Every structure is written in structure tokens, then in C-alpha cells.
Amino acid sequence: MIPSKFKVFGFAFAASLLSPGAVLAQSEAEKAIDQYREMIADGNPAELWEAKGEELWKKKDGPKKASLEQCDLGIGPGVLKGAYVLLPRYFADAGKVMDLEMRLSYCMHTLQGFDVKDADYNKDDHKKIISLATFVVTQSKGMPVNVPQAHAEERRMYELGKRAFYYRAGPYDFSCATCHNADDKRIRLQGLPNLTKNVPAGRAFTSWPAYRVSNSQLWPMQQRLNDCLRLQRFPSPKFGSEATVALSVYMGVNGKDVPSLAPTIKR
């Protein structure tokens, strides 16, 4: 008899017990899912968020009645092309490593004068950030990931992300690595990418923001990481938490030179 903990949580163990026919069936099902994604990719609803994000980027708004067109995402004020694939990175003006969502929040505050209340993804401020992020990432689609490691803080965040990836805790004694440190793992028909390898890490890293068909929502990277931590039964991190940014740095560095996919569409 399989111990109860494996029945509930040992999906990787259970997958190893499948017959060759069952594994083949799952492989065919995954191919069908990939074909479905390709079919609907041209009509990705994320395009609506992208259009809204472009409008918000150019709109003179906030107490300062300014646009975000002078927002420096790391390669110069207003430069969008190639910015996403170089994030997260260290910003001297803020004195810390920021991902795209954090940097947009920073620009909304410093350029437009908004007191951004961005901790809740259901509030209006963060809906703006999600739209803006979708607009920005689209400008780097197909470009190779190159998350920088020149600054000491960038290297520290990579090491912190690596520690967070392998850190086991919570009622299930889970870590990110429980699901994402080996090939051919899955939950039901959902393949689990090996984030320690270059191509899977790069593809996972650049898959967000993504439109989720199952709940008709667009999720940016921080929200996706929050949901992973929820599944581990960890406390929900605050927006801009070092843990979520560090995990992004870890994935991004591991995924160096992989072409960006975002925005994508998911189940």
C-alpha cells in the first residue's frame, strides 16, 4: 500500500508508477494542449491589457499630470524595447533590485505622484500595473533573456533566490524544488518545468504576464509566484517581497539567452 502522504502529495512518485501506456497517453494529451494553445494564441485576450497599458503609459495622469514616457526601466528613460529581458536588475535611484512590476510602481509614484497601493491585485492601482507590464513585455517578445549579475545586489538576489527555491517548510514540507528540479514531473496533465535547466527556466520566466483561460484573469509574475507559495501553504508575500523578486532573478539568470514568450496564454 502506498503511504497516505504519497497519495496526497507525491505526484512525482505516482507518475513514476504509471504504465508505459498511461505515460504515452499523457504525452499525447500534452501535445493536444500545446496545439490548443497555438490555435488560440492569435486571439490572446492579453492584447486587451496591452492596449490599455499603452494608453496608461502615454496618459498624463496623477497629481503631477505626467505620463510614464520618461520612466527608466533600466536602459534609459522611455526605452521599452529590450527592457523586460534585462529585469529584475539593480536601480541606483531606488537602491535595490526591482522587477518590472516594482519598477512601474516606482515610476507611477515618482513621475506621476501616485501613492500606489499595490499590495492587492484586485485594486485599481495594481490593475494598472498589470496592464502596463503587459504593454512593456510585448516590446521584448522574441528577445533573449539576459538578467544582469554585474552589481553585488544582483548577485546577492540570485543566491537568495536559489536558497528560496530549495527551502523546504510549511505543513507539507514543500519547496519550489519539490516540483521544479527534475525532468518529466507533472500534476495530472500539467507538465512541471525543471527550473534548474536553461530552456525550461527561460520559458517559465518569460511566460508571465499570461492570460489564464480557467479563471479569465491576466496574471503577472509576482501573482504567479504568490500562487505557488499558496500551494505550498506559505503566507502570502507582500508586493515587492525580496523572496518573489529573488526567485525571479534565479529563474531569469538560469534562463539566459532563451527568447522571451510573454505575454502568453495558459489553461
Summary of the structure (lengths in Angstrom):
residues: 267
radius of gyration: 19.1
end to end distance: 33.4
largest distance: 66.9
contacts: 847
relative contact order: 0.16
helix: 48%
strand: 11%
